[in-house]
């Protein structure tokens, strides 16, 4: 099996696990898959997606209201996120990744 084939195989399994609604442990037991391998590949794909997002994406930050020191973020597909001063950037990043997950980049400009 080539590296590309192995990657495609594990990407398929990770997607099936996510879509199944089962925990990784339950999915692995049901499909007789090594749980540590699934965790490894899932983490690897998440890291790839995160690095691709950082390299290829820019978000437009627009001041929202003068009396509010927050920002209004426009994503593609008409999606917007409004954040107030003092927001948690880690939570914002996780929110954007969750919104964009499963879409072939249309939510990022």
VEXLO-119699 format. One line per field, with one value per atom (N, C-alpha, C): residue number from 1; residue in three letters; chain; atom name; x, y, z. Coordinates in nm, 4 decimals, always signed. Example, Ala and Ser with C-alpha at 12.3 -4.5 7.8 and 13.67 -1.06 7.14 Angstrom:
// VEXLO-119699
nr	(1, 1, 1, 2, 2, 2);
rest	(ALA, ALA, ALA, SER, SER, SER);
kette	(A, A, A, A, A, A);
atom	(N, CA, C, N, CA, C);
xx	(+1.3190, +1.2300, +1.3200, +1.2850, +1.3670, +1.2900);
yy	(-0.5690, -0.4500, -0.3300, -0.2250, -0.1060, +0.0030);
zz	(+0.7800, +0.7800, +0.7800, +0.7080, +0.7140, +0.7870);
//
This chain:
// VEXLO-119699
nr	(1, 1, 1, 2, 2, 2, 3, 3, 3, 4, 4, 4, 5, 5, 5, 6, 6, 6, 7, 7, 7, 8, 8, 8, 9, 9, 9, 10, 10, 10, 11, 11, 11, 12, 12, 12, 13, 13, 13, 14, 14, 14, 15, 15, 15, 16, 16, 16, 17, 17, 17, 18, 18, 18, 19, 19, 19, 20, 20, 20, 21, 21, 21, 22, 22, 22, 23, 23, 23, 24, 24, 24, 25, 25, 25, 26, 26, 26, 27, 27, 27, 28, 28, 28, 29, 29, 29, 30, 30, 30, 31, 31, 31, 32, 32, 32, 33, 33, 33, 34, 34, 34, 35, 35, 35, 36, 36, 36, 37, 37, 37, 38, 38, 38, 39, 39, 39, 40, 40, 40, 41, 41, 41, 42, 42, 42, 43, 43, 43, 44, 44, 44, 45, 45, 45, 46, 46, 46, 47, 47, 47, 48, 48, 48, 49, 49, 49, 50, 50, 50, 51, 51, 51, 52, 52, 52, 53, 53, 53, 54, 54, 54, 55, 55, 55, 56, 56, 56, 57, 57, 57, 58, 58, 58, 59, 59, 59, 60, 60, 60, 61, 61, 61, 62, 62, 62, 63, 63, 63, 64, 64, 64, 65, 65, 65, 66, 66, 66, 67, 67, 67, 68, 68, 68, 69, 69, 69, 70, 70, 70, 71, 71, 71, 72, 72, 72, 73, 73, 73, 74, 74, 74, 75, 75, 75, 76, 76, 76, 77, 77, 77, 78, 78, 78, 79, 79, 79, 80, 80, 80, 81, 81, 81, 82, 82, 82, 83, 83, 83, 84, 84, 84, 85, 85, 85, 86, 86, 86, 87, 87, 87, 88, 88, 88, 89, 89, 89, 90, 90, 90, 91, 91, 91, 92, 92, 92, 93, 93, 93, 94, 94, 94, 95, 95, 95, 96, 96, 96, 97, 97, 97, 98, 98, 98, 99, 99, 99, 100, 100, 100, 101, 101, 101, 102, 102, 102, 103, 103, 103, 104, 104, 104, 105, 105, 105, 106, 106, 106, 107, 107, 107, 108, 108, 108, 109, 109, 109);
rest	(UNK, UNK, UNK, UNK, UNK, UNK, UNK, UNK, UNK, UNK, UNK, UNK, UNK, UNK, UNK, UNK, UNK, UNK, UNK, UNK, UNK, UNK, UNK, UNK, UNK, UNK, UNK, UNK, UNK, UNK, UNK, UNK, UNK, UNK, UNK, UNK, UNK, UNK, UNK, UNK, UNK, UNK, UNK, UNK, UNK, UNK, UNK, UNK, UNK, UNK, UNK, UNK, UNK, UNK, UNK, UNK, UNK, UNK, UNK, UNK, UNK, UNK, UNK, UNK, UNK, UNK, UNK, UNK, UNK, UNK, UNK, UNK, UNK, UNK, UNK, UNK, UNK, UNK, UNK, UNK, UNK, UNK, UNK, UNK, UNK, UNK, UNK, UNK, UNK, UNK, UNK, UNK, UNK, UNK, UNK, UNK, UNK, UNK, UNK, UNK, UNK, UNK, UNK, UNK, UNK, UNK, UNK, UNK, UNK, UNK, UNK, UNK, UNK, UNK, UNK, UNK, UNK, UNK, UNK, UNK, UNK, UNK, UNK, UNK, UNK, UNK, UNK, UNK, UNK, UNK, UNK, UNK, UNK, UNK, UNK, UNK, UNK, UNK, UNK, UNK, UNK, UNK, UNK, UNK, UNK, UNK, UNK, UNK, UNK, UNK, UNK, UNK, UNK, UNK, UNK, UNK, UNK, UNK, UNK, UNK, UNK, UNK, UNK, UNK, UNK, UNK, UNK, UNK, UNK, UNK, UNK, UNK, UNK, UNK, UNK, UNK, UNK, UNK, UNK, UNK, UNK, UNK, UNK, UNK, UNK, UNK, UNK, UNK, UNK, UNK, UNK, UNK, UNK, UNK, UNK, UNK, UNK, UNK, UNK, UNK, UNK, UNK, UNK, UNK, UNK, UNK, UNK, UNK, UNK, UNK, UNK, UNK, UNK, UNK, UNK, UNK, UNK, UNK, UNK, UNK, UNK, UNK, UNK, UNK, UNK, UNK, UNK, UNK, UNK, UNK, UNK, UNK, UNK, UNK, UNK, UNK, UNK, UNK, UNK, UNK, UNK, UNK, UNK, UNK, UNK, UNK, UNK, UNK, UNK, UNK, UNK, UNK, UNK, UNK, UNK, UNK, UNK, UNK, UNK, UNK, UNK, UNK, UNK, UNK, UNK, UNK, UNK, UNK, UNK, UNK, UNK, UNK, UNK, UNK, UNK, UNK, UNK, UNK, UNK, UNK, UNK, UNK, UNK, UNK, UNK, UNK, UNK, UNK, UNK, UNK, UNK, UNK, UNK, UNK, UNK, UNK, UNK, UNK, UNK, UNK, UNK, UNK, UNK, UNK, UNK, UNK, UNK, UNK, UNK, UNK, UNK, UNK, UNK, UNK, UNK, UNK, UNK, UNK, UNK, UNK, UNK, UNK, UNK, UNK, UNK, UNK, UNK);
kette	(A, A, A, A, A, A, A, A, A, A, A, A, A, A, A, A, A, A, A, A, A, A, A, A, A, A, A, A, A, A, A, A, A, A, A, A, A, A, A, A, A, A, A, A, A, A, A, A, A, A, A, A, A, A, A, A, A, A, A, A, A, A, A, A, A, A, A, A, A, A, A, A, A, A, A, A, A, A, A, A, A, A, A, A, A, A, A, A, A, A, A, A, A, A, A, A, A, A, A, A, A, A, A, A, A, A, A, A, A, A, A, A, A, A, A, A, A, A, A, A, A, A, A, A, A, A, A, A, A, A, A, A, A, A, A, A, A, A, A, A, A, A, A, A, A, A, A, A, A, A, A, A, A, A, A, A, A, A, A, A, A, A, A, A, A, A, A, A, A, A, A, A, A, A, A, A, A, A, A, A, A, A, A, A, A, A, A, A, A, A, A, A, A, A, A, A, A, A, A, A, A, A, A, A, A, A, A, A, A, A, A, A, A, A, A, A, A, A, A, A, A, A, A, A, A, A, A, A, A, A, A, A, A, A, A, A, A, A, A, A, A, A, A, A, A, A, A, A, A, A, A, A, A, A, A, A, A, A, A, A, A, A, A, A, A, A, A, A, A, A, A, A, A, A, A, A, A, A, A, A, A, A, A, A, A, A, A, A, A, A, A, A, A, A, A, A, A, A, A, A, A, A, A, A, A, A, A, A, A, A, A, A, A, A, A, A, A, A, A, A, A, A, A, A, A, A, A);
atom	(N, CA, C, N, CA, C, N, CA, C, N, CA, C, N, CA, C, N, CA, C, N, CA, C, N, CA, C, N, CA, C, N, CA, C, N, CA, C, N, CA, C, N, CA, C, N, CA, C, N, CA, C, N, CA, C, N, CA, C, N, CA, C, N, CA, C, N, CA, C, N, CA, C, N, CA, C, N, CA, C, N, CA, C, N, CA, C, N, CA, C, N, CA, C, N, CA, C, N, CA, C, N, CA, C, N, CA, C, N, CA, C, N, CA, C, N, CA, C, N, CA, C, N, CA, C, N, CA, C, N, CA, C, N, CA, C, N, CA, C, N, CA, C, N, CA, C, N, CA, C, N, CA, C, N, CA, C, N, CA, C, N, CA, C, N, CA, C, N, CA, C, N, CA, C, N, CA, C, N, CA, C, N, CA, C, N, CA, C, N, CA, C, N, CA, C, N, CA, C, N, CA, C, N, CA, C, N, CA, C, N, CA, C, N, CA, C, N, CA, C, N, CA, C, N, CA, C, N, CA, C, N, CA, C, N, CA, C, N, CA, C, N, CA, C, N, CA, C, N, CA, C, N, CA, C, N, CA, C, N, CA, C, N, CA, C, N, CA, C, N, CA, C, N, CA, C, N, CA, C, N, CA, C, N, CA, C, N, CA, C, N, CA, C, N, CA, C, N, CA, C, N, CA, C, N, CA, C, N, CA, C, N, CA, C, N, CA, C, N, CA, C, N, CA, C, N, CA, C, N, CA, C, N, CA, C, N, CA, C, N, CA, C, N, CA, C, N, CA, C, N, CA, C, N, CA, C, N, CA, C, N, CA, C, N, CA, C, N, CA, C, N, CA, C, N, CA, C, N, CA, C);
xx	(+0.0857, +0.0000, +0.0898, +0.0639, +0.1437, +0.1033, +0.1834, +0.1510, +0.0167, -0.0082, -0.1351, -0.2530, -0.2373, -0.3446, -0.3710, -0.2626, -0.2775, -0.3469, -0.3063, -0.3685, -0.5165, -0.5501, -0.6901, -0.7719, -0.7133, -0.7803, -0.8141, -0.7153, -0.7376, -0.8281, -0.8185, -0.9083, -1.0532, -1.0748, -1.2076, -1.2561, -1.1691, -1.2083, -1.2375, -1.1544, -1.1761, -1.3107, -1.3398, -1.4688, -1.5852, -1.5720, -1.6778, -1.6994, -1.5912, -1.6039, -1.6776, -1.6417, -1.7075, -1.8559, -1.8852, -2.0235, -2.1072, -2.0417, -2.1150, -2.1775, -2.1197, -2.1686, -2.1159, -2.0398, -1.9801, -1.8520, -1.8153, -1.6845, -1.5792, -1.4580, -1.3505, -1.3306, -1.3352, -1.3144, -1.4232, -1.5490, -1.6594, -1.6511, -1.6197, -1.6069, -1.4961, -1.3836, -1.2705, -1.3048, -1.3748, -1.4161, -1.5090, -1.6046, -1.7031, -1.6399, -1.5369, -1.4751, -1.3391, -1.3054, -1.1787, -1.0588, -1.0528, -0.9459, -0.8629, -0.7336, -0.6458, -0.6785, -0.7241, -0.7665, -0.6545, -0.5339, -0.4213, -0.3899, -0.4055, -0.3818, -0.4870, -0.6125, -0.7179, -0.6907, -0.6542, -0.6218, -0.5047, -0.4032, -0.2857, -0.3277, -0.4047, -0.4427, -0.5398, -0.6300, -0.7236, -0.6486, -0.5518, -0.4689, -0.3869, -0.3343, -0.2533, -0.3369, -0.4589, -0.5454, -0.5865, -0.6135, -0.6492, -0.5326, -0.4112, -0.2936, -0.2719, -0.2937, -0.2809, -0.3806, -0.5041, -0.6079, -0.5763, -0.5274, -0.4939, -0.3801, -0.2773, -0.1654, -0.2061, -0.2924, -0.3406, -0.4233, -0.5050, -0.5876, -0.4998, -0.3941, -0.3074, -0.2301, -0.1965, -0.1176, -0.2002, -0.3247, -0.4021, -0.5173, -0.5486, -0.6704, -0.6430, -0.7194, -0.7217, -0.8668, -0.8908, -1.0251, -1.0301, -1.1385, -1.1562, -1.2109, -1.1392, -1.1851, -1.2379, -1.3645, -1.4290, -1.4782, -1.4419, -1.4979, -1.6504, -1.7155, -1.8600, -1.9362, -1.9306, -1.9990, -1.8991, -1.9076, -1.8115, -1.8242, -1.9468, -1.9629, -1.9247, -1.9204, -1.8783, -1.7387, -1.6465, -1.5087, -1.4861, -1.5921, -1.5809, -1.5529, -1.5548, -1.5356, -1.6448, -1.6651, -1.7638, -1.6836, -1.6840, -1.6030, -1.6947, -1.6625, -1.7416, -1.6714, -1.7372, -1.6893, -1.7648, -1.7254, -1.7999, -1.9368, -2.0177, -2.1524, -2.2444, -2.2170, -2.3038, -2.2916, -2.1933, -2.1741, -2.0983, -2.1416, -2.0708, -2.0578, -1.9536, -1.9313, -1.9068, -1.9759, -1.9557, -1.8941, -1.7856, -1.7210, -1.7025, -1.7170, -1.7011, -1.5596, -1.5241, -1.3932, -1.3737, -1.2529, -1.2206, -1.2570, -1.2916, -1.3269, -1.2058, -1.2346, -1.1290, -1.0899, -0.9664, -0.9269, -0.9255, -0.8982, -0.8971, -1.0390, -1.1357, -1.2748, -1.3198, -1.2780, -1.3126, -1.2556, -1.1289, -1.0667, -1.1423, -1.1744, -1.2467, -1.3845, -1.4501, -1.5813, -1.5724, -1.4743, -1.4573, -1.4248, -1.3372, -1.3030, -1.4249, -1.5085, -1.6294, -1.7260, -1.7426, -1.8313, -1.7807, -1.6506, -1.5915, -1.5720, -1.5742, -1.5489, -1.6470, -1.5932, -1.6774, -1.7087, -1.6729, -1.6953, -1.5627, -1.5571, -1.4299, -1.3917, -1.3604, -1.3107, -1.4061, -1.5358, -1.6166, -1.6385, -1.6151, -1.6422, -1.5209, -1.4070, -1.2911, -1.2610, -1.2343, -1.2070, -1.0790);
yy	(-0.1180, +0.0000, +0.1236, +0.2173, +0.3393, +0.4331, +0.5378, +0.6366, +0.7026, +0.7327, +0.7964, +0.7037, +0.5775, +0.4810, +0.4644, +0.4570, +0.4427, +0.5654, +0.6822, +0.8056, +0.8101, +0.7733, +0.7721, +0.6715, +0.5555, +0.4525, +0.5064, +0.5670, +0.6165, +0.7393, +0.8236, +0.9390, +0.8906, +0.7850, +0.7266, +0.6725, +0.6021, +0.5479, +0.6591, +0.7627, +0.8755, +0.9408, +0.9616, +1.0208, +0.9324, +0.8020, +0.7086, +0.7121, +0.7216, +0.7271, +0.8539, +0.9666, +1.0932, +1.0871, +1.0392, +1.0314, +0.9313, +0.8306, +0.7259, +0.7763, +0.8817, +0.9303, +0.8501, +0.7455, +0.6636, +0.7293, +0.6993, +0.7418, +0.6658, +0.7180, +0.6505, +0.5091, +0.4952, +0.3639, +0.2652, +0.3084, +0.2201, +0.1848, +0.2834, +0.2576, +0.1560, +0.1729, +0.0810, -0.0612, -0.0721, -0.2049, -0.2698, -0.1917, -0.2450, -0.2878, -0.2137, -0.2420, -0.3120, -0.3501, -0.4200, -0.3426, -0.2157, -0.1257, -0.0902, -0.0764, -0.0337, +0.1114, +0.1321, +0.2646, +0.3666, +0.3288, +0.4220, +0.4673, +0.3768, +0.4145, +0.5140, +0.4912, +0.5849, +0.7225, +0.7260, +0.8540, +0.9213, +0.8456, +0.9006, +0.9667, +0.8938, +0.9464, +1.0636, +1.0570, +1.1673, +1.2950, +1.2815, +1.3953, +1.4473, +1.3561, +1.3943, +1.4745, +1.4296, +1.5016, +1.6376, +1.6436, +1.7717, +1.8694, +1.8213, +1.9079, +1.9544, +1.8662, +1.9044, +2.0139, +1.9954, +2.0940, +2.2273, +2.2222, +2.3459, +2.4188, +2.3459, +2.4105, +2.4638, +2.3924, +2.4411, +2.5670, +2.5710, +2.6879, +2.8081, +2.7885, +2.9005, +2.9509, +2.8640, +2.9037, +2.9652, +2.9254, +2.9637, +3.0592, +3.0858, +3.1600, +3.2936, +3.3898, +3.5192, +3.5499, +3.6027, +3.6419, +3.7938, +3.8499, +3.9941, +4.0302, +4.1130, +4.1617, +4.3029, +4.3226, +4.4508, +4.5038, +4.6281, +4.6838, +4.6827, +4.6422, +4.6236, +4.7507, +4.7924, +4.9152, +4.9968, +5.1267, +5.2113, +5.1958, +5.1831, +5.1692, +5.0298, +4.9347, +4.7995, +4.7790, +4.7356, +4.7188, +4.5796, +4.5144, +4.3818, +4.3867, +4.2701, +4.2604, +4.1744, +4.1956, +4.1219, +4.0492, +3.9152, +3.8358, +3.7761, +3.8045, +3.7497, +3.6277, +3.5130, +3.3917, +3.3786, +3.2865, +3.2632, +3.2070, +3.1871, +3.1301, +3.2116, +3.3419, +3.4265, +3.4061, +3.3327, +3.3100, +3.4269, +3.4712, +3.5763, +3.5372, +3.5898, +3.5687, +3.7055, +3.7344, +3.8594, +3.8260, +3.8938, +3.8712, +4.0047, +4.0011, +4.1205, +4.1293, +4.2421, +4.2622, +4.1595, +4.1040, +4.0068, +3.8639, +3.8388, +3.7032, +3.6111, +3.4815, +3.3807, +3.3356, +3.3656, +3.3299, +3.1790, +3.0996, +2.9539, +2.9053, +2.9569, +2.9204, +2.9685, +3.0879, +3.1392, +3.0494, +3.0118, +2.9234, +2.7910, +2.7320, +2.6041, +2.6196, +2.7331, +2.7589, +2.7658, +2.8393, +2.8528, +2.7171, +2.6400, +2.5080, +2.4164, +2.4256, +2.3434, +2.3828, +2.5126, +2.5604, +2.5140, +2.5218, +2.4908, +2.3420, +2.2619, +2.1188, +2.0560, +1.9761, +1.9060, +1.9852, +2.1126, +2.1913, +2.2117, +2.1955, +2.2094, +2.3558, +2.4205, +2.5563, +2.6695, +2.6481, +2.7625, +2.8623, +2.8240, +2.9196, +3.0061, +2.9769, +3.0614, +3.1312, +3.2626, +3.3351, +3.2862);
zz	(+0.0000, +0.0000, +0.0000, -0.0914, -0.0986, +0.0149, +0.0365, +0.1394, +0.1110, -0.0162, -0.0531, -0.0286, -0.0608, -0.0369, +0.1124, +0.1905, +0.3358, +0.3942, +0.3489, +0.3965, +0.3600, +0.2372, +0.1933, +0.2747, +0.3035, +0.3827, +0.5221, +0.5881, +0.7233, +0.7244, +0.6229, +0.6152, +0.6064, +0.5289, +0.5165, +0.6512, +0.7224, +0.8533, +0.9541, +0.9546, +1.0474, +1.0160, +0.8885, +0.8498, +0.8921, +0.8716, +0.9117, +1.0623, +1.1382, +1.2839, +1.3253, +1.2663, +1.3004, +1.2635, +1.1428, +1.0958, +1.1750, +1.2333, +1.3050, +1.4343, +1.4908, +1.6193, +1.7367, +1.7080, +1.8141, +1.8632, +1.9859, +2.0326, +1.9525, +1.9514, +1.8793, +1.9339, +2.0663, +2.1274, +2.0846, +2.0867, +2.0482, +1.8997, +1.8171, +1.6728, +1.6464, +1.7140, +1.6949, +1.7405, +1.8521, +1.8984, +1.7962, +1.7474, +1.6538, +1.5213, +1.4772, +1.3470, +1.3606, +1.4824, +1.5097, +1.4540, +1.4921, +1.4493, +1.5721, +1.5535, +1.6613, +1.6973, +1.8201, +1.8648, +1.8573, +1.8968, +1.8930, +1.7511, +1.6537, +1.5133, +1.4660, +1.5052, +1.4665, +1.5267, +1.6548, +1.7185, +1.6472, +1.6129, +1.5435, +1.4118, +1.3302, +1.1995, +1.2130, +1.3085, +1.3279, +1.3647, +1.4560, +1.4969, +1.3781, +1.2996, +1.1827, +1.0819, +1.0544, +0.9601, +1.0163, +1.1467, +1.2077, +1.1974, +1.2217, +1.2115, +1.0680, +0.9710, +0.8300, +0.7952, +0.8366, +0.8074, +0.8729, +0.9969, +1.0662, +0.9959, +0.9534, +0.8872, +0.7503, +0.6778, +0.5491, +0.5673, +0.6707, +0.6974, +0.7256, +0.8044, +0.8390, +0.7179, +0.6263, +0.5116, +0.4003, +0.3863, +0.2702, +0.2991, +0.4223, +0.4500, +0.5172, +0.4742, +0.5399, +0.5702, +0.6861, +0.7236, +0.7278, +0.6787, +0.6839, +0.8214, +0.8950, +1.0252, +1.0042, +1.0382, +1.0160, +1.1498, +1.1854, +1.3092, +1.2999, +1.4066, +1.4009, +1.4357, +1.5582, +1.6017, +1.6807, +1.6666, +1.7375, +1.8884, +1.9390, +2.0835, +2.1330, +2.0434, +2.0771, +2.0214, +2.0993, +2.0524, +1.9944, +1.9461, +1.8887, +1.7401, +1.6773, +1.5327, +1.4716, +1.3448, +1.2659, +1.1587, +1.1601, +1.0675, +0.9621, +0.8357, +0.7255, +0.6686, +0.6779, +0.6138, +0.4829, +0.3978, +0.2740, +0.3040, +0.2009, +0.2122, +0.3014, +0.3160, +0.3956, +0.5453, +0.5905, +0.7341, +0.7949, +0.9099, +0.9825, +1.1286, +1.1898, +1.3335, +1.3945, +1.5024, +1.5741, +1.7094, +1.7422, +1.8715, +1.9425, +2.0702, +2.1531, +2.2066, +2.2566, +2.3178, +2.4289, +2.4353, +2.5388, +2.5019, +2.3758, +2.3346, +2.3485, +2.3544, +2.3649, +2.2252, +2.1778, +2.0413, +2.0152, +2.1161, +2.0981, +2.0673, +2.1400, +2.1155, +1.9784, +1.9396, +1.8073, +1.6981, +1.7104, +1.6105, +1.6029, +1.7174, +1.7191, +1.6554, +1.6785, +1.6194, +1.4679, +1.4182, +1.2735, +1.2115, +1.2753, +1.2222, +1.2206, +1.3224, +1.3276, +1.2169, +1.1948, +1.0887, +0.9528, +0.9327, +0.8025, +0.7794, +0.8841, +0.8700, +0.7722, +0.6844, +0.5892, +0.4642, +0.4617, +0.3414, +0.2714, +0.1402, +0.0671, +0.0509, +0.1601, +0.1692, +0.1291, +0.1107, +0.0699, +0.1823, +0.3073, +0.4140, +0.4437, +0.3829, +0.4005, +0.2685, +0.2764, +0.1510, +0.0866);
//
